[in-house]
Amino acid sequence: MTHLLNADLHCHSVVSDGTLTPEVLAQRAKANGVELWSLTDHDEIGGQDRAIAAAQAAGLPYLTGAEISVTFAGVTVHIVGLGFDHTEPALVEGLRQTRGGREQRARDMSDDLARVGIPGVYEGALKYVGNPELISRSHFARYLVEIGVCQETNEVFRKYITEGKPGFVPHRWATLRNAVGWITDAGGVAVIAHPGRYPFTANEEYALFTEFKALGGQGVEVVTGAHGPADYVKYADYCHEFDLVASRGSDFHSPEESHTDLGQLPDLPGKVTPVWALLADRVHG
């Protein structure tokens, strides 16, 4: 497997905050020329059996996946796990505990929005939630667009539910040690998701990569929907500096909301080792 493989190892279904089912995502990935796929729902592996079956039915090689929410230096960071045993008890229980605080956080967000004249958002957002344990800011954003508060979900995130704006409530997630440990103990590879998105100083980012590597993390998303060409170069260089493999994923959530569709990313830079080089024996199909 070379760096030219059209792998998409980061996307979301209705099991977390996407709008499509695992089955429809598998069909869309196949139609878009994806050659290796992973469903990486937020803090949830409940869609994995469906994704495996749908990928096999489509003749699409598949890796198990999840995107775990972590608090690092006061910032929410996402760690993608790939190629793990999704029945591993410690992983299953760890993710269950990580999901546990979302409902209260959502109710608190709704209360804060009511204070600025937007009532009933928690109840309204529930209609978009496939799994009530995983109610998220994306579900709030869809409801605020529905009722005309904003024209599109990106506008919601500019004006509301973001730090310093109405409706923002922080949540303390798993630790970096937790997330990397759950993934690696279940036989998978831990990957820092879309590092270019985090508001870290250079020193904080270096500390993230240093601690991640020390804990057994092995990869970083180099090419992803939130990155541009300068990020591809920067994080390819990080692969060499920290001896990490490179991952590639669209972070696709919805045909209406996502700027990058499944399988529609540039190739990984040729100078990196792709994450799938470590995972050949864990591919389904």
N, C-alpha and C positions, 0 to 999 in steps of 0.2 A: 504493500500500500504506500503510495507516494503522497507528497504534499498536494498533488493535483486532484486527489479524490474529492468529489462533490459531497462532502460530509456536512450534515446540519445537526449539530449536537447540542442545541439549545432552543426549546420552544415550549409552549404552554397550551393546555387544553382546558375544557370546562371543569376538569377536576380541580384546577386552581383558578387562575384568573384569565384564561383564554376564552374564546367564544366558540371554538369548534371542538367536536368530540375527538378522542384518540383515533377513532376509525376514519373520520374525515381528514384529519391531519396526515395519517399514513397515506391515504389516496392522493392528497395534495402534494406531499413530499415526492411520491413516486412520479406523479405527472410532471413535476418540476425538475426531474432529473437527479434527485437526491440518490446517492449511492450507499450512504450509511446514515442512519437516522437515530435520534434519541429524543424521547419526550422527557422534559425536565420540569415537571410541575413544582410549584413553590411548596417546600416543606411537606411534600405529599407523594407517596408512591402508589396510591390507590388506583391509578390508571395504568400501571405497568403491565398487568396481565392482558388488558385490552389492547394496549399498544403492541405488545409482542405478537398477539394473535393477528392483529390487523396488518402488521408489517409482514408477517409470514404469508398471509393471504395475498398480499401485494407483491411478494417476491422481493422484499426490501430488507437488506441486512439491518439489524437493530442492536443497539446497546441500551441497557437499562440506564435511567437517569433520574436526577432530582436536583433542585436548586435550593440550597439551605440558607436561611437568613441568619446572619451572624452580626453581633455588635463588636466592632473593633475601633478603639480610640473614639468612642462616642458616635460612630458612623455605622449605618447598616451596610454591610458588605454581603455579597452573595457568593457562595461556594457551590459550584456544580460538581456533582458526583456522577461518574460514568462507569459502567461495566461492573457494578456491584451485585451481590446476591440480595435481591429485594425482599427476601423473606427473613433476613438476618434479624433476630429479636432485638438486639441493642439499637440497630438503625430504626426499626419500626417504632420502638418505644421513644427513642430520642426525638423523632419527627413528631410523634403524637404530642409530646410535651412542648415542643416548639410551637405547634399550632395553637396550643391551649389558650394563649392570651389574646388571640385575635378578636374574639367576640366582644370582650370588655373594651378593648381599644376602639373597636368600631362604634360602640355605643357612646363612648366618650367623644369621639370625633363628631358624631351626630349632634350631641349636646352642644358642642362648641359652635357648630354651624347654625344651630337654632338660635344661639345668642346673637348672631349677626343677621337674623331674619330669614334663615333657610331651614324651616322645620321638617321633620319627618324623613330625613335622608337615610337613616339606618333602615327603616321599613321599606323605603323606596329602592334602596340598593339590593335588598334581599332578592328581588325578582331576577337579578342578573347572576345570582350566586348558585353554582351547581353544587357546591359543598359548603354549607354554612360555617363549618370550622375554618374555612379559608376566605372569609369575607375580607376584602382588601380595598386599598385606595382606588384600584382600577374599577371596582364595582361602584364605588361612590362617584367616580368621574363619569361613568356611563349614565347614572341617574341624573346627575347635574346637567348633562347635555340634554337628556330627555325632557327635563322640565324647563329648559331654556335659560338656565343660569349662565351657561357658556355654550359656544357654538361647536366646540370639539374638545375631546378629552385632553389634548395638550394644553389648551387654554385653562382647563380646570387645574392642572398641575402648576401652572404659572400663578394663578390667583388664589388657590385654596389648597388645603391638605398637604402643603409642603412647609417645611420648617420656617417659622416666622409669619405664616399665613393662617387665616381662619381654618379650623378643622384639622390642624396638624396635632397629632398626639404621638409621642415617641413610644416605641415598644422595645423592650430588652429581649433580644433573641438568644440563640445559642452562643457559646464561645467559639472562637476559631479552633481551639483544641477539640471541643466537642465534635464539630462538623467534620473536620479532617479525620478524627479518630473513627467516627461512625462509618465514614465512607471506606477508609483503608482497611478497617477491621472486617468489613463485609466484602473485601476482595476487590474494591474499586479504586479508581484514580480520582483524586481531588484536584479541582481546577478553579482558579480565581476567575470569576465571571466579570466580563466587561470592566476591567480596571480603570479605563479612561473616564468612567462616569463618576468616580468617587471624588469628593471635594477635599482630598488630602493635600497637605504640603508635600514637598519632595521628601523630607525626612520621614513623615508619617507613612508615605507610600513605601519607602525603602524598608521601614520597620515591618509593615504588613508582609511584604515579600520575604523578608528575612525570617520572621516568625513562622509563616506558612511553610517555608521550606524546612525549617527545623522540626516542625511537627509531623512531617511526612508528606506534605503536599507535593504534587508532581507536575502540575500543569497550569497554564494561563490561557485565557481566550485572547488570541491575537487578532483574529478577524471576526468581527461581530457587528450586529446592526448599529450599535451605538458608537462604533469607532470609525475614524477616517484614515486616510493614507498615512498621516504622520503617526497615528497610534499604531498602525501595523508595524511600522519601522521601530518605534520605541519599544513595543512589547516583544517583538522578535529579538531585539537586543537583550531585553530582560531574560528571555529564554536562555541565552548564552551565559549571561552574568550569574544567573541563579541555577543553571543546569535544570531547566524545566522543559517539558514538551509543550507544543502549541495546539490549541483547540480552535474550532471554527463553528459558529452557530449564529443563526439569524436573530434569536430572541423573539421569534414570531408569536404574537398573541391573537391577532384578528386581521382578516382581510381589510377591514375598514380603518383600523388604528395603526397597524404596523407599517413602517416605511420600507422594511426589507422583508420580502416574501421568503418562504422556505426555499433553500437551495440557490438563492440569488445573490450570493456573496462572491467577492474576489477569492482567488486561490490563496492558500497560505504562502508566505514568502518561502522561496526554495531553500533558504539557509537554516530552517528550523526542522526539528523532528516532530512529526505530527503525533497527537495523542493516541491515535488509533494504532500506531506502531506498537504500543504497549498492551493493546486490548484485542488483538486478533483472535485469541482463544476464548474471548467472552462475547463474541458476536452471535446473536440469535439469527438463524436463517442462513 
